[in-house]
Every structure is written in C-alpha cells, then in structure tokens.
Amino acid sequence: MNKFWAILFLLVPVLGCATFIVGPYFNVWLPTDISTDGRMIDHLFYVILWLTGAVFVGTEVVLFLFLWRYDARRDDEPAKFTHGSHSLEVVWTILPAATLLFIAIYQMNAWALEKMDRPNIPPTAEVTGRQFEWRLRYPGPDGELYTQDDVTGVNELHLPVGEEILLIIKSQDVLHSFFLPVMRVKQDVVPGMKQYVWFKCTETGKYDIVCAELCGWGHYKMKGQLTVEPRADFDRWLAEQHVLQTATTDPSGDEE
Ligand SMILES: [Cu+2]
C-alpha cells in the first residue's frame, strides 16, 4: 500500500513539471513581450524558476524514495530519533543564504534600470488608481501636466510606440497595483505616494491594464485598455479627446 502513496506523491513533481512543458502550447504561459526591457525581466524569472524548480524536484524525489523504501508495517525496527546535527544546520543555513545573495547581486542591474534610473523627461501621463478604475490625465495642448487644459480619461490609456514613456502613478483611496503584463511593468500604488514607472513599447496594438492588488469587492473589474499607436495617431487621439472635453465641459470654448 505504501507503494501506492509513493507513486501518488511522485505524481506531484511529474505533473508539476509537465504543466510548465505544455503550458506554452495552451497559451497559459507568459504573455507576449512588447517592451525593450521585458527580456531582462523574463530572464530573471527563468533563472529563479530553474533554481526553485530544481529544489522542488529534488525534495519531491527524496520524499518519494523515503515513502517507497520505508514502511512501518514491513519494517519492525523502531525509528531512531536524533537531537539535530550542527553541521547539517550550518549547511542548510548557508546554502539558502548564498542563493539569496546570488539573486540579490544578479538582479541589481535590472532593479537599477527599472526602479532607480528614472529618465529625465516630462511625464507622458498620470495614472490614478481608485476603486475600481484607472483615472488618466494627459498634458493638453500646452504640453504640461497639471494645467487647465489637461486631458482626462478613464481606463483608456493611449501611448506612442517606440518612445520612452514616463508615467506618474498614484492612488486615490486604497492600495492598488498598476500592472501592464505585456510591458512586464508592475508597481504597487500606495496611497499618499507619488511613484513613477518608465518603459518603451516596441509594438502597436491593444493590451490589458490590470490591477494586481486585491483592493475591494470590485477588484476583478478594475481593468483598463492600453492602446499603443504611432506618434501621429496618438497626437490625433489626444487632440480629439481635448476637443470632446472642452465641448462638453465648457461650451464657450474659453480655456481660462
Ligand atoms: Cu485595484
């Protein structure tokens, strides 16, 4: 009977690995990457996946071997207890510590690029998370953010392709997380903090904006759409939005 349990437990690493192998064929793997830095992020993801995967398979195989080999009903020799092994503890403390240190050093460049080296350009737009939508604010015709002619919108983020993008990220209420899967950008949106994300889109198209932090009952519907388009289309869209907005909010057409 213990052989049955041993095989059942062996199925865990076997099916676990199989999931990763067949995943890409069923389109349940990483989404397409249309950012200039995405490859670096994906590479880090794979390094960590291989590291944790090897440990996972190793421990599961040892578990299987022990279940297969030792059975109290067939083996009447009493179990031996040990009060611990000093050297073993030193080893299993040093190994994970060294692994973590390796990862910390290995990802330093990526972290600096994504979180520290903010480009010195005017912000493309401001994104404000609130229950349960993304409020957007673009500089209007004067090219400056936080002025009278700003263009505002909800959930429909447009960005020009092939240009450095800088977004200001804020929250109006609770904790959210601004997530652009195709751009490999994810930033917690912390109330009271002004944060920045920057990236460059390499392909035009329509993509998801997701909230990746459980933020209340409507979290599931806190979805937006990112439209990446050529600069000319982007400018035209922004101008259109500005006309629509001034027409509805100010019939006289006066700005100030
Ligand atoms: Cu949210």
Residues whose N, C-alpha, C, O or C-beta is under 5 A from the ligand:
A	BS01	CU	L175 H176 S177 C211 E213 C215 M222
